[in-house]
Amino acid sequence: MSGEKADHNCESCIVAWKNFRNLTGDELKLVNESRYEATFKPGEIIIKQGSPAASAVFLASGLGKVYIEGLDSKNFILGFAMPSNLLLGPGVFVLRRHSYSVAALSIVHTCFINFDLIVQLIKQNPAFAMGMLEDISMKSYNVHRKLLSLTQKKMPGRIAEALLVFSDNVFKTDEFDMILSRQELGEMTSMAKESVVRILKELEGTGVIEAGYSKIKILDKDKLRLISERG
């Protein structure tokens, strides 16, 4: 990780978190003055689960995985941190500690913003507070949907859903680099690595995808969606 005091201005940032639009000019200036930029290489930890929440973290560019560290070094990938995301889970308002970890999957550029300033802005700016509530609520809603999917879908449906997340939400293309290892894809879909490998081969064998070690190409998206929906 490398870090330095930011020389840029929040007012001119083209990827700023949308809730910052609810701040006044003076409030945005306070955010700009309190933040520090840091760059992370692939594999580096951006946020460590259980660490003190001294800062909220804003992603300016790059991609990270958001995950919970479980027992016996078993992780559960909740989703992905992408540009314009503010990483600040609900746990920080209760325990002042991060409730999940975030690791860089590519070169990631971030801004660290003082957490106490975020709390101050929530207290004094109702529109900003509402935006924060909506952001946390949407993240919670997505986690609930994911948990429902994992408990009700069979393994092919889980893998199909994961591939659609990459295609529709992360890369927005039907051909993309598989930035997760097979082990990590298992952590995202709650299954063993061996099961992930087997199901990818089955999907490839039926002409739904091409599955190279580092690339995925979706050949029949309608069928992949059907597999995801039916589980």
C-alpha positions as CSV (number, residue, x, y, z in Angstrom):
1,M,0.0,0.0,0.0
2,S,1.2,3.5,-0.7
3,G,-0.5,6.6,0.7
4,E,-0.3,10.4,0.6
5,K,-2.2,13.5,1.3
6,A,-4.6,14.1,-1.6
7,D,-4.0,17.0,-3.9
8,H,-7.3,16.6,-5.7
9,N,-10.6,18.2,-4.9
10,C,-13.8,16.3,-4.0
11,E,-15.9,18.9,-6.0
12,S,-14.2,17.8,-9.2
13,C,-14.2,14.1,-8.6
14,I,-16.1,12.3,-11.4
15,V,-16.6,9.1,-9.4
16,A,-17.6,10.6,-6.1
17,W,-20.1,8.7,-3.9
18,K,-23.5,10.0,-4.9
19,N,-24.4,10.8,-1.3
20,F,-21.7,13.5,-1.3
21,R,-24.1,15.5,-3.6
22,N,-26.2,16.1,-0.5
23,L,-23.4,18.0,1.2
24,T,-23.1,21.8,1.2
25,G,-20.0,23.4,-0.2
26,D,-18.5,23.9,3.2
27,E,-19.2,20.3,4.3
28,L,-17.6,18.9,1.1
29,K,-14.6,21.1,1.8
30,L,-14.3,19.5,5.3
31,V,-14.4,16.0,3.6
32,N,-11.7,17.1,1.2
33,E,-9.5,18.4,3.9
34,S,-9.8,15.3,6.1
35,R,-9.1,12.6,3.5
36,Y,-6.0,10.7,2.5
37,E,-5.4,8.8,-0.7
38,A,-3.9,5.3,-0.7
39,T,-3.2,2.8,-3.5
40,F,-3.4,-1.0,-3.0
41,K,-1.9,-3.8,-5.0
42,P,-3.8,-7.0,-5.8
43,G,-4.0,-9.2,-2.7
44,E,-3.4,-6.3,-0.2
45,I,-5.9,-5.9,2.6
46,I,-7.8,-2.6,2.5
47,I,-10.0,-3.2,5.5
48,K,-9.4,-5.8,8.2
49,Q,-12.4,-7.4,9.9
50,G,-12.5,-6.4,13.6
51,S,-10.1,-3.5,13.2
52,P,-11.0,-0.1,14.7
53,A,-13.1,2.0,12.3
54,A,-11.1,5.2,12.3
55,S,-12.0,5.9,8.7
56,A,-14.6,5.2,6.0
57,V,-13.0,4.1,2.8
58,F,-14.1,5.4,-0.6
59,L,-13.1,3.5,-3.8
60,A,-12.0,5.8,-6.6
61,S,-10.9,3.0,-9.0
62,G,-10.3,-0.7,-9.1
63,L,-12.1,-3.7,-7.7
64,G,-12.1,-5.4,-4.3
65,K,-13.7,-8.4,-2.7
66,V,-15.8,-7.9,0.5
67,Y,-15.8,-10.9,2.7
68,I,-16.4,-12.2,6.2
69,E,-13.6,-14.1,7.9
70,G,-15.2,-17.2,9.5
71,L,-13.9,-20.0,11.7
72,D,-11.0,-22.2,10.6
73,S,-9.9,-19.7,8.0
74,K,-13.1,-20.2,6.0
75,N,-14.2,-17.0,4.3
76,F,-17.6,-16.0,2.9
77,I,-17.5,-13.5,0.0
78,L,-20.4,-11.0,0.4
79,G,-19.8,-9.1,-2.8
80,F,-17.5,-6.6,-4.5
81,A,-16.3,-3.1,-3.8
82,M,-16.3,-1.0,-7.0
83,P,-15.7,2.6,-7.9
84,S,-18.0,5.2,-6.3
85,N,-18.6,2.8,-3.3
86,L,-18.2,3.9,0.2
87,L,-17.1,1.1,2.5
88,L,-18.7,1.6,5.9
89,G,-20.7,-1.3,7.3
90,P,-23.4,-1.1,9.9
91,G,-21.1,-2.6,12.6
92,V,-19.0,0.6,12.8
93,F,-22.0,2.5,14.3
94,V,-22.4,-0.1,17.0
95,L,-18.9,-1.4,17.9
96,R,-16.7,1.2,16.1
97,R,-15.1,-1.8,14.4
98,H,-15.3,-3.1,10.8
99,S,-17.6,-6.1,10.5
100,Y,-16.0,-7.4,7.3
101,S,-12.7,-7.4,5.4
102,V,-11.9,-6.0,2.0
103,A,-9.0,-7.1,-0.2
104,A,-7.9,-5.6,-3.5
105,L,-8.5,-7.8,-6.6
106,S,-6.7,-5.3,-8.9
107,I,-4.9,-2.0,-8.4
108,V,-7.2,-0.1,-6.2
109,H,-7.1,3.7,-5.5
110,T,-8.9,4.8,-2.3
111,C,-9.7,7.8,-0.2
112,F,-9.7,7.3,3.6
113,I,-12.2,9.7,5.2
114,N,-12.3,10.4,9.0
115,F,-15.1,8.4,10.6
116,D,-15.8,11.1,13.2
117,L,-16.4,13.5,10.4
118,I,-18.9,11.1,8.7
119,V,-20.8,10.9,12.0
120,Q,-20.8,14.7,12.4
121,L,-22.2,15.1,8.8
122,I,-24.9,12.6,9.6
123,K,-26.0,14.5,12.7
124,Q,-26.1,17.9,11.0
125,N,-27.3,17.1,7.5
126,P,-30.6,15.2,7.3
127,A,-30.3,14.6,3.5
128,F,-26.8,13.1,4.0
129,A,-28.1,11.0,6.9
130,M,-31.0,9.7,4.7
131,G,-28.5,8.9,1.9
132,M,-26.3,6.9,4.4
133,L,-29.4,5.0,5.6
134,E,-30.4,4.2,2.1
135,D,-26.9,3.0,1.3
136,I,-26.7,0.7,4.3
137,S,-30.2,-0.6,3.8
138,M,-29.5,-1.5,0.1
139,K,-26.4,-3.4,1.2
140,S,-28.3,-5.3,3.8
141,Y,-31.1,-6.1,1.3
142,N,-28.5,-7.5,-1.1
143,V,-27.0,-9.6,1.6
144,H,-30.4,-11.0,2.5
145,R,-31.1,-11.9,-1.1
146,K,-27.7,-13.6,-1.3
147,L,-28.4,-15.7,1.8
148,L,-31.8,-16.7,0.5
149,S,-30.2,-17.8,-2.8
150,L,-27.5,-19.8,-1.1
151,T,-30.0,-21.6,1.1
152,Q,-32.6,-22.4,-1.6
153,K,-30.6,-22.9,-4.8
154,K,-28.7,-26.0,-5.8
155,M,-25.1,-25.7,-6.7
156,P,-25.5,-25.1,-10.5
157,G,-27.9,-22.3,-9.8
158,R,-25.4,-20.7,-7.4
159,I,-22.6,-20.8,-9.9
160,A,-24.9,-19.5,-12.6
161,E,-25.9,-16.6,-10.4
162,A,-22.3,-15.8,-9.6
163,L,-21.3,-15.7,-13.3
164,L,-24.3,-13.4,-14.0
165,V,-23.1,-11.0,-11.2
166,F,-19.7,-10.8,-13.0
167,S,-21.3,-10.3,-16.4
168,D,-24.2,-7.9,-15.5
169,N,-22.9,-6.0,-12.5
170,V,-19.1,-6.1,-12.3
171,F,-17.7,-6.2,-15.9
172,K,-20.9,-5.5,-17.9
173,T,-19.8,-7.9,-20.6
174,D,-20.3,-11.6,-21.4
175,E,-16.5,-12.2,-21.7
176,F,-14.4,-11.3,-18.7
177,D,-11.3,-12.2,-16.7
178,M,-12.1,-14.6,-13.8
179,I,-10.5,-12.5,-11.1
180,L,-11.4,-15.0,-8.4
181,S,-9.7,-18.4,-8.0
182,R,-11.8,-21.5,-8.0
183,Q,-11.4,-21.5,-4.2
184,E,-12.7,-18.0,-3.9
185,L,-15.6,-18.7,-6.3
186,G,-16.5,-21.5,-3.8
187,E,-16.3,-18.9,-1.0
188,M,-18.8,-16.7,-2.9
189,T,-21.2,-19.6,-3.6
190,S,-20.8,-21.6,-0.4
191,M,-19.4,-24.7,-1.9
192,A,-16.2,-26.7,-2.1
193,K,-13.5,-25.9,-4.7
194,E,-14.0,-29.3,-6.3
195,S,-17.7,-28.7,-6.8
196,V,-17.0,-25.4,-8.5
197,V,-14.6,-27.0,-10.9
198,R,-17.1,-29.8,-11.7
199,I,-20.0,-27.5,-12.3
200,L,-18.0,-25.1,-14.5
201,K,-17.0,-28.2,-16.6
202,E,-20.7,-29.2,-16.8
203,L,-21.8,-25.8,-18.0
204,E,-19.0,-25.8,-20.5
205,G,-19.9,-29.3,-21.7
206,T,-23.5,-28.2,-22.4
207,G,-22.4,-25.1,-24.4
208,V,-23.5,-22.5,-21.8
209,I,-20.0,-21.1,-21.2
210,E,-16.4,-21.3,-22.1
211,A,-14.4,-21.7,-18.9
212,G,-10.7,-21.1,-19.2
213,Y,-8.5,-20.9,-16.1
214,S,-8.5,-17.1,-16.1
215,K,-11.3,-16.2,-18.5
216,I,-15.0,-16.9,-18.7
217,K,-17.1,-16.4,-21.9
218,I,-20.9,-16.8,-21.6
219,L,-22.2,-18.4,-24.8
220,D,-25.9,-18.9,-23.9
221,K,-27.0,-16.2,-21.4
222,D,-30.7,-17.1,-21.6
223,K,-29.9,-20.6,-20.5
224,L,-27.5,-19.4,-17.8
225,R,-30.3,-17.2,-16.4
226,L,-32.7,-20.1,-16.5
227,I,-30.3,-22.2,-14.5
228,S,-29.8,-19.4,-12.0
229,E,-33.6,-18.8,-11.6
230,R,-34.5,-22.5,-11.2
231,G,-31.5,-23.2,-9.0
